[in-house]
Amino acid sequence: MTKSNGRFDYNLDYESLIDREAVFMDNSFIMLIKILLKMGVENISLAGFDGYSTERETNYFSSIMEYEFAKQKGEEINKYVNKMLKQFKKDIILNFVTSTVYKYE
């Protein structure tokens, strides 16, 4: 992306935010935490990051937004997020305001 006049206030290196080894390499939740870590944030309160569930009809507010792979790979994605949260734990405090399947104790 190129700005037509001047410079951007912030630049994000997309490559440093994704995980090419993950089943879902551009997980927005993990990318957000990585961005906040780069910004020096030490404590985050989170709402709506409830994880994927096979017990719900849809994992999104609207079923139109549902990705087929999310239903097929939901448990694998949850395991990946839990692994990443464990790694982030030493650098950031996460407070889940709403219920979540993620394990961050």
Secondary structure, DSSP 8 states (H G I E B T S, - for coil): ---SSS--S----HHHH--TTSSSTT-HHHHHHHHHHHTT--EEEE-S-----SSSS-SSSSGGG--HHHHHHHHHHHHHHHHHHHHHTTT-EEEESS--S----
